[in-house]
């Protein structure tokens, strides 16, 4: 299975997604440091929210993964990922739209943000209902390219 590096702002759903991918109950837990799990690298949201460390962290942890997952909640009020951010990385980049079941979810808008960032595939998911998790797991289980 591909190792997935998750990055997104605080409360975007990185830890919840990690729990859902592992089949564990989803329980909120504030990530305080980088967690290396069997198939995911879960980073604190502050890594993306702080412009002084966001690109360095993205590049650094991408070396330890097979694919980069940009997470953005469907209820996000704004986008933190600049257009073409994929050009700063040396790994495939996918987009993961979390909280698709949230009230006021704007999946189409978030999809556009992730497409502009350069994500090659986008997976809308809900860690609560499990919607979309199987497709993401299937992608992660595909044979690594190169």
C-alpha positions as CSV (number, residue, x, y, z in Angstrom):
1,X,0.0,0.0,0.0
2,X,1.2,3.5,-0.8
3,X,2.3,5.7,2.1
4,X,0.1,8.8,2.2
5,X,1.4,12.1,3.5
6,X,-1.6,14.2,4.7
7,X,-1.4,17.9,4.9
8,X,-4.2,20.4,5.5
9,X,-5.2,23.1,7.9
10,X,-6.2,22.4,11.5
11,X,-9.5,20.6,11.8
12,X,-9.5,19.6,8.1
13,X,-9.9,16.0,9.1
14,X,-6.4,14.5,8.7
15,X,-6.5,12.4,11.9
16,X,-10.1,11.4,11.4
17,X,-9.3,10.2,7.9
18,X,-6.3,8.2,9.3
19,X,-8.6,6.6,11.8
20,X,-11.2,5.8,9.1
21,X,-8.6,4.3,6.7
22,X,-7.5,2.0,9.6
23,X,-11.1,1.0,10.3
24,X,-11.0,2.6,13.8
25,X,-13.7,4.6,15.5
26,X,-13.4,8.3,14.6
27,X,-12.5,10.2,17.7
28,X,-11.3,13.8,17.6
29,X,-7.6,14.2,18.6
30,X,-5.6,17.3,18.1
31,X,-2.3,16.4,16.4
32,X,0.6,18.1,18.2
33,X,3.4,16.6,16.2
34,X,4.1,14.5,13.1
35,X,2.7,11.0,13.4
36,X,4.1,8.2,11.2
37,X,1.5,5.4,11.0
38,X,1.7,2.3,8.8
39,X,0.3,3.9,5.7
40,X,-0.1,7.6,6.6
41,X,2.0,10.5,7.8
42,X,-0.3,12.8,9.8
43,X,0.9,16.4,10.3
44,X,-0.3,19.2,12.5
45,X,-2.4,21.8,10.6
46,X,-0.1,24.5,11.7
47,X,2.4,23.2,9.1
48,X,0.1,24.4,6.3
49,X,-1.2,27.5,8.2
50,X,2.2,29.0,8.8
51,X,3.7,30.3,5.5
52,X,7.2,30.3,6.9
53,X,7.2,26.5,7.3
54,X,4.5,25.2,4.9
55,X,6.6,24.7,1.8
56,X,9.6,23.3,3.7
57,X,7.4,20.8,5.6
58,X,5.6,19.8,2.4
59,X,8.9,19.1,0.6
60,X,10.5,17.4,3.6
61,X,7.7,14.9,4.4
62,X,7.0,14.2,0.8
63,X,10.4,12.4,0.6
64,X,9.1,9.9,3.2
65,X,5.8,9.2,1.3
66,X,4.6,7.7,-2.0
67,X,1.8,10.2,-2.5
68,X,0.9,13.6,-1.1
69,X,-2.7,14.1,0.0
70,X,-3.9,17.7,0.2
71,X,-6.9,17.8,2.6
72,X,-9.5,20.4,2.4
73,X,-12.8,20.3,4.3
74,X,-15.9,20.9,2.2
75,X,-16.9,23.5,4.8
76,X,-13.6,25.5,4.4
77,X,-14.1,29.3,4.3
78,X,-11.0,29.8,2.2
79,X,-8.1,28.0,0.4
80,X,-4.6,27.7,1.8
81,X,-3.1,25.8,-1.2
82,X,-1.7,28.1,-3.9
83,X,-2.2,27.2,-7.6
84,X,0.5,24.9,-8.9
85,X,1.9,23.8,-5.5
86,X,2.5,20.4,-7.1
87,X,5.5,21.9,-8.8
88,X,7.3,22.1,-5.4
89,X,7.0,18.4,-4.8
90,X,8.6,15.2,-6.2
91,X,5.6,12.9,-5.5
92,X,2.2,12.4,-7.0
93,X,-0.4,14.7,-5.4
94,X,-4.0,13.9,-4.8
95,X,-6.8,16.0,-3.3
96,X,-9.0,14.7,-0.5
97,X,-12.2,16.6,0.2
98,X,-13.3,15.8,3.7
99,X,-16.5,16.6,5.5
100,X,-18.6,16.2,2.4
101,X,-21.6,15.5,4.7
102,X,-21.2,18.8,6.7
103,X,-24.0,21.4,6.6
104,X,-23.2,23.9,3.9
105,X,-20.6,21.7,2.2
106,X,-19.2,23.3,-1.0
107,X,-17.7,20.2,-2.6
108,X,-17.5,21.8,-6.1
109,X,-15.7,24.9,-4.9
110,X,-13.1,22.8,-2.9
111,X,-12.6,20.5,-5.9
112,X,-11.7,23.6,-8.0
113,X,-9.2,24.7,-5.4
114,X,-7.5,21.2,-5.4
115,X,-7.5,21.0,-9.2
116,X,-5.8,24.4,-9.4
117,X,-3.2,23.2,-6.9
118,X,-2.4,20.4,-9.3
119,X,-4.0,17.3,-7.7
120,X,-4.1,14.5,-10.3
121,X,-7.1,12.8,-8.6
122,X,-9.6,14.1,-6.1
123,X,-11.4,11.9,-3.5
124,X,-14.5,13.3,-1.7
125,X,-14.8,11.5,1.6
126,X,-16.7,11.4,4.9
127,X,-14.8,9.9,7.8
128,X,-18.1,9.7,9.7
129,X,-20.3,7.9,7.1
130,X,-17.4,6.1,5.3
131,X,-18.5,7.5,2.0
132,X,-15.6,7.6,-0.5
133,X,-13.1,5.8,1.9
134,X,-13.2,2.6,-0.1
135,X,-12.2,4.4,-3.3
136,X,-9.3,6.1,-1.5
137,X,-8.2,2.8,-0.1
138,X,-8.4,1.2,-3.5
139,X,-6.2,4.0,-4.9
140,X,-3.7,3.6,-2.1
141,X,-3.6,-0.2,-2.7
142,X,-2.7,0.2,-6.4
143,X,0.8,-0.6,-7.4
144,X,3.3,2.2,-7.1
145,X,4.4,3.9,-10.3
146,X,8.1,4.1,-11.1
